Amino acid sequence: MPTSLSAETVDDLLRRAIGEVIQGGNENSAKRGETTEIVGAVLELENPRARVSRTEKRRRISGAIAELCWYLRGTNDGATIAYWMPKYEKEFESDGRIHGGYGPRLFGDGTDNQVHNVIDMLRQNPGTRRAVVQIFDRHDLASNPRYRDIPCTTTLQFLLREGCLNLIVNMRSNDVYVGLPFDIFAFTMLQELLARDLGVELGRYIHTVGSLHLYNENRKDTEEFLAEGWQSTDSPMPPMPEGSQWANVAALLKAEEHLRSGADIEKTAMPTDPYWEDLARVLAHRRAISDGNEAVASSVSAGFHHPVFADFA
């Protein structure tokens, strides 16, 4: 039987999932290293807005926001994400692209824009079971060429029921410590984006995994994460503003590009909506700290609107 776990916050869900893998997993040798693995897991985040880790070990919200921006930009250009997350450099193909990048698969051109196709489908037929976005496809199985990066996510299924938009994500493979919190952040944000566009409430978030695993090299980090103890459950992200948010997404992406370009942080045109401005400010703070500019970092953090973001500055 699949392992089934649920929790109110992402930290509680991580603790339970990591514990399950350590206690009940089996050793498996994979391409990227030795792991402890459980086969078949269903994880539910009871409050999809409690998507941000409060721990010292996993509170990497700037990386999560940067990765979300990369997806929303609809690109698989490697340099765009490696600026914020250098680990991606090892996934570059010879043309500087990352084959498994989700952006083009989510937001392809024209009729290939799966996200907007799903929105249209749900508007026309709210009870549909066909609102599925495919990430992993048959070309990823090709033996030649062997790409460095293949999507771990297979599908995203959106189900509109009783006025709430539910999301079921299917993963072929998930690193319980490194990848899982980033995936939950990005996909629940996408879920809320679509819910706002459709004018419905945010529903359930269910995350199913074929191979849920922990790399042996991360054991010490996970032990330190677990040693921090249970975290607060009263600091979820605030609700997204009502109505379609794509104009605000565009403003966030413009700010992210400005920050990534190396231009003056204090001249960054921030989104006008406070919710989206806070997301951009997280990136601006990260950039200021990376530049060693404490004065600018302090100025940026003073402008946060919601305490859940200010806590990370």
C-alpha positions in Angstrom: 0.0 0.0 0.0 1.2 3.5 -0.7 2.5 5.6 2.2 -0.1 8.3 3.0 0.8 11.4 5.0 -0.9 14.7 5.6 0.0 17.9 7.6 -1.0 21.5 8.0 2.3 23.0 7.0 5.1 22.2 4.7 7.5 21.8 7.6 5.3 19.3 9.3 4.8 17.4 6.1 8.6 17.4 5.5 9.3 16.0 9.0 6.7 13.2 8.5 7.9 12.4 5.0 11.6 12.4 6.0 10.8 10.2 9.0 8.9 7.8 6.9 11.8 7.5 4.3 14.4 7.0 7.0 12.4 4.5 9.1 10.7 2.5 6.3 12.8 3.0 3.2 15.1 0.6 1.4 18.5 1.3 -0.1 18.6 2.1 -3.8 21.4 3.0 -6.1 20.4 5.7 -8.6 22.3 7.7 -11.3 22.9 10.6 -9.0 23.9 8.6 -5.9 22.9 6.2 -3.2 19.5 6.8 -1.7 17.1 5.5 0.9 13.7 5.2 -0.9 10.1 4.4 -0.4 8.0 3.4 -3.4 4.6 5.0 -3.6 3.7 8.0 -1.4 0.7 10.3 -1.2 1.3 13.6 0.6 -1.3 16.2 1.3 -0.6 19.7 2.4 -3.8 20.6 4.3 -3.2 24.4 4.0 -1.6 25.1 0.6 -0.7 28.6 1.7 1.5 27.2 4.5 4.0 26.5 1.7 7.0 28.3 3.1 9.5 26.5 5.5 10.1 28.3 8.8 13.2 26.3 9.6 16.8 27.5 9.5 17.8 24.6 7.2 15.0 24.9 4.6 13.9 28.6 4.7 15.2 29.3 1.2 12.2 31.3 0.0 14.3 33.4 -2.4 15.3 30.2 -4.4 11.7 29.0 -4.4 10.5 32.4 -5.7 13.3 32.5 -8.3 12.4 29.0 -9.5 8.7 29.9 -9.7 9.7 33.0 -11.8 11.7 30.7 -14.1 8.6 28.5 -14.7 6.3 31.5 -15.2 8.7 33.0 -17.7 8.1 30.0 -19.9 11.8 29.4 -20.6 14.3 26.7 -20.1 17.3 29.0 -20.5 19.8 27.8 -17.9 21.5 31.1 -17.0 18.1 32.6 -16.0 17.8 30.2 -13.0 21.5 29.5 -12.4 21.9 33.2 -11.4 19.8 32.5 -8.3 20.5 28.7 -8.0 24.0 27.9 -9.3 23.4 24.1 -8.8 21.5 24.2 -12.1 24.7 24.9 -14.0 25.5 21.1 -14.0 22.2 20.6 -15.9 23.1 22.8 -18.9 23.1 21.2 -22.3 25.6 22.4 -24.9 23.3 25.2 -26.0 22.9 26.6 -22.4 19.4 25.2 -22.1 18.1 22.8 -19.4 16.1 20.1 -21.2 13.8 19.3 -18.3 12.9 23.0 -17.6 9.2 23.2 -16.8 8.5 26.7 -18.3 8.1 25.8 -22.0 6.1 22.7 -21.0 3.7 24.7 -18.8 3.5 27.8 -21.0 4.2 26.7 -24.6 3.4 29.0 -27.4 -0.1 29.3 -28.9 -2.1 26.1 -28.6 0.7 24.5 -26.6 0.1 26.8 -23.6 -1.1 24.0 -21.3 -1.9 26.3 -18.3 -4.1 28.6 -20.2 -5.7 25.7 -22.0 -6.6 24.2 -18.6 -8.1 27.6 -17.5 -10.3 27.8 -20.6 -11.3 24.1 -20.2 -12.4 24.7 -16.5 -14.3 27.8 -17.5 -16.2 25.9 -20.2 -16.8 22.7 -18.2 -16.1 23.1 -14.4 -16.7 19.4 -13.8 -14.1 18.2 -16.3 -11.6 15.5 -15.4 -9.4 16.4 -18.4 -7.7 19.5 -17.0 -4.3 17.8 -17.0 -1.0 19.4 -17.7 1.6 17.0 -19.0 5.3 17.7 -18.0 7.1 14.4 -18.6 6.5 13.2 -22.2 7.5 10.4 -24.5 10.5 12.3 -25.9 12.1 12.2 -22.4 12.4 8.4 -22.8 14.6 8.7 -25.9 17.9 6.9 -25.6 19.7 9.3 -27.8 20.5 12.0 -26.8 20.7 11.3 -23.1 19.8 14.6 -21.5 21.3 15.8 -18.2 18.0 16.8 -16.8 14.6 15.0 -17.2 11.5 16.3 -15.5 10.6 14.6 -12.2 7.0 15.8 -12.5 4.8 13.8 -14.8 1.4 15.6 -14.6 -0.6 18.2 -12.8 -4.4 17.6 -12.6 -6.7 20.4 -11.7 -10.1 19.5 -10.4 -12.8 22.1 -9.7 -15.2 20.8 -7.1 -17.7 22.6 -4.9 -16.2 26.0 -5.7 -12.7 25.0 -4.9 -9.7 24.3 -7.2 -7.9 21.1 -6.1 -4.5 20.1 -7.5 -3.1 16.6 -7.7 0.6 16.5 -8.7 2.1 13.3 -9.9 5.9 12.8 -9.6 8.0 10.0 -11.0 10.7 10.9 -8.5 11.2 13.3 -5.6 14.0 14.1 -3.3 12.3 14.4 0.0 14.8 16.9 1.5 16.0 19.1 -1.4 13.3 19.0 -4.1 10.0 18.4 -2.3 9.7 21.9 -0.5 10.5 23.7 -3.8 8.0 21.7 -5.7 5.3 22.2 -3.2 5.9 26.0 -3.2 5.8 26.3 -7.0 2.8 24.1 -7.6 0.6 25.5 -4.8 1.4 29.0 -6.1 0.4 27.9 -9.6 -2.8 26.3 -8.0 -3.7 29.6 -6.4 -3.0 31.6 -9.5 -5.4 29.5 -11.5 -8.0 29.6 -8.6 -7.8 33.4 -8.7 -8.2 33.5 -12.5 -11.3 31.3 -12.2 -12.7 33.2 -9.3 -12.9 30.2 -7.0 -11.4 29.2 -3.6 -8.1 27.4 -3.1 -8.8 23.7 -2.6 -6.8 20.6 -1.6 -3.2 20.0 -2.6 -2.2 16.3 -3.1 1.3 15.3 -4.1 1.9 11.7 -5.2 5.3 10.2 -5.7 6.6 7.0 -7.3 10.1 7.1 -5.7 10.3 9.3 -2.6 13.9 9.2 -1.6 16.7 10.8 0.5 20.3 10.9 -0.8 22.8 9.5 1.6 24.9 12.6 1.2 22.1 14.7 2.7 21.6 12.6 5.9 23.5 15.1 8.1 21.5 18.0 6.8 18.2 16.1 7.4 19.3 15.3 11.0 19.9 19.0 11.6 16.6 19.8 10.1 14.8 17.3 12.3 16.7 18.5 15.4 15.1 22.0 15.0 11.8 20.5 16.2 8.2 21.3 15.2 7.6 24.7 13.7 4.9 27.3 14.1 1.6 26.6 12.2 0.3 30.2 12.4 2.4 31.9 9.7 1.1 30.9 6.2 1.5 33.2 3.3 -1.4 35.7 2.9 -4.1 34.9 0.3 -3.3 36.2 -3.3 -5.3 39.2 -4.3 -8.7 38.6 -5.8 -9.1 38.4 -9.6 -6.8 37.5 -12.4 -3.1 37.9 -11.4 -1.3 37.7 -14.7 -0.5 41.4 -14.9 1.0 41.1 -11.4 3.0 38.1 -12.6 4.4 40.1 -15.5 5.4 42.9 -13.0 7.2 40.4 -10.8 9.0 38.9 -13.8 10.1 42.4 -14.9 11.5 43.1 -11.4 13.3 39.7 -11.3 14.9 40.4 -14.7 16.1 43.8 -13.5 17.6 42.3 -10.4 19.3 39.5 -12.3 20.8 41.9 -14.8 23.0 43.5 -12.1 21.2 46.9 -12.4 20.8 49.2 -9.4 18.6 47.5 -6.9 17.1 50.7 -5.6 15.9 51.5 -9.1 14.0 48.2 -9.5 10.4 48.9 -10.6 8.5 46.8 -8.0 5.0 45.4 -8.6 2.4 47.8 -7.3 0.4 45.2 -5.5 1.7 44.6 -2.0 1.5 40.8 -2.2 3.6 40.7 -5.4 5.9 43.5 -4.2 6.9 41.4 -1.2 7.9 38.5 -3.5 10.1 40.8 -5.5 11.5 42.3 -2.3 12.6 38.9 -1.2 14.7 38.6 -4.4 16.0 42.2 -4.0 17.1 41.4 -0.5 18.9 38.2 -1.6 20.6 40.2 -4.3 21.7 42.9 -1.9 23.1 40.4 0.6 24.9 38.6 -2.3 26.4 42.0 -3.3 27.5 42.6 0.3 25.4 45.7 0.6 23.9 45.6 4.1 22.5 49.2 3.8 20.4 48.3 0.7 19.4 45.0 2.2 18.1 46.8 5.3 16.2 49.3 3.2 14.6 46.6 1.1 13.5 44.6 4.2 12.0 47.7 5.8 9.5 47.8 2.9 7.9 44.4 3.4 4.1 44.5 3.8 3.5 41.1 5.4 5.5 39.7 8.3 5.8 36.2 6.8 8.2 37.8 4.3 9.9 40.1 6.7 10.9 37.1 8.8 13.2 36.0 6.0 15.2 39.3 5.7 
